[in-house]
Amino acid sequence: MQILHTSDWHLNDKLGRIPRQGDIVKRLEEIANYLDEHKVDVMVVAGDLFSQYNRLDELKSAVGEMRDVFQPFLLGGGTIVTISGNHDNEAFFNLMRFALDLADPIDPKKPGARPGGRLYLAAQPTYLLLEDKAGQQVQFVLMPYPTSSRYLKDEKTKYGSLDEKNSLLHQAMLEKIDLIKNKHIKPELPSVLVSHAHIRGSQLHNLYRISEREDVVFDAGDIPTNWSYAAYGHIHKAQTLAGTTHVRYSGSIERLDYGERDDEKSVVLVEIGAKGRTQEPAILPLNATPIYRIEINNPEEIPSIKDKYSELDRALVSYKLTYKLGEYNRDAICRELDKIFPRWYDREIVTEGSSISLKSSTLVADTQDVATNVRTYLQQQLAGTPECDAVLALAEQLLANEQFLNNSEVEI
């Protein structure tokens, strides 16, 4: 069975003033080409299919574009398996799953492999048996991101702090994996784990719009590695885990903020035979969008910018312009820079010798809650700086105090 592992699409995401859906769809089209080129049987999306706080019309548009891109793959008998991540709206994810089950019902009591040529959505821990065209069967253990509604029941839903909640979720997710393995896994068949989780020790610039204090973190030894393949999502930097080549994050398919500017984006192709992997997983590159942060200390530098940076027509740019009042026309300079940086997402304009600057907001969406806006702003402003973690930790303390004072909790 040929399996393509991808994750963290973040459909309908935004960076500052720039919608990212067009970039993301282009990456999906590249992935669809790989599905055809390598005769993939199953595409696994390890969470964060969508971005947070999408309006219903945006979700509808994103699902429609996803259908257009992958319909040929599905009509050809290919299967898509996706789990929900921390950025996926649980209610919408469940609605999609129920609609699929209603439109094309499957008898849960019927033994054997589930049919191919369709999309499977897992919003709860799930066991799924699939079969390729040659009759090779592979077991999939699907573990969505740990939230209270997915993993905690009865008295365990009562907790006094965020730390206690995360401890309960940590334990519950490990127990669910053991339960599925003991109840369903057949040792004679290869098995694949698909999970959206944070494994301690993974390389990351910063978590994407979530703090480590909010996150449920697992040690490398917590989750078994004796799978034919383990497909993780959540961390946007592609990498292997636990000293293996078969346990890995595929990473996000696009550079989603400045912290990811140096990341090479890709998907992973793995072949599973009757006895497990037939060869080492292969990395298939994606043509991710360049992201630059540019300082212009003198408008005379502007003509040489095109020689210093590539692909400025599609690059995402944050720039800081410093100019002398009375010597240069600010509006004329900005119009010129609009032509050079058609996709600038953030800018700061400073008058030399003055303490006043004009700055564009980099907040993702005005529909987000205050806490999310604060985190997003700080992460985008401090991405890649040494003080990033310390400032975010201080912000989390302030936000947590405000939340507990109001006796309210932010669901991750």
Salt bridges, closest charged atoms under 4 A:
ASP8 OD1 - HIS10 NE2 3.70
ASP8 OD1 - HIS236 NE2 3.32
ASP13 OD1 - ARG209 NH1 2.61
ASP23 OD2 - ARG20 NE 2.93
ASP23 OD2 - ARG343 NH2 2.73
GLU30 OE2 - ARG27 NE 2.88
GLU37 OE2 - HIS38 NE2 3.79
ASP48 OD2 - HIS10 NE2 3.45
ASP48 OD2 - HIS196 NE2 3.35
ASP57 OD1 - ARG55 NE 3.18
GLU58 OE2 - LYS14 NZ 3.19
GLU58 OE2 - ARG55 NH1 3.54
ASP68 OD1 - ARG67 NH2 3.05
GLU90 OE1 - ARG150 NE 3.64
ASP101 OD1 - ARG118 NH2 3.84
ASP104 OD2 - ARG118 NH1 3.58
GLU175 OE1 - LYS156 NZ 3.85
GLU212 OE2 - ARG200 NH1 3.99
GLU214 OE1 - ARG375 NE 3.21
ASP215 OD2 - HIS198 ND1 3.00
ASP215 OD2 - HIS234 NE2 2.84
ASP219 OD1 - ARG200 NE 2.73
ASP222 OD2 - HIS170 NE2 2.90
GLU254 OE1 - ARG20 NH2 3.22
GLU254 OE2 - ARG27 NH1 2.55
GLU260 OE2 - HIS236 ND1 2.75
GLU260 OE1 - LYS265 NZ 2.83
ASP262 OD2 - ARG261 NE 3.99
ASP263 OD1 - HIS205 NE2 2.92
ASP263 OD1 - LYS237 NZ 3.79
ASP263 OD2 - LYS265 NZ 3.42
GLU311 OE2 - ARG314 NE 2.78
ASP331 OD1 - ARG330 NH2 3.41
ASP338 OD1 - ARG347 NH1 3.70
ASP346 OD2 - LYS359 NZ 3.35
GLU396 OE2 - ARG375 NE 2.70
GLU409 OE2 - LYS165 NZ 2.94
GLU411 OE2 - LYS165 NZ 3.78
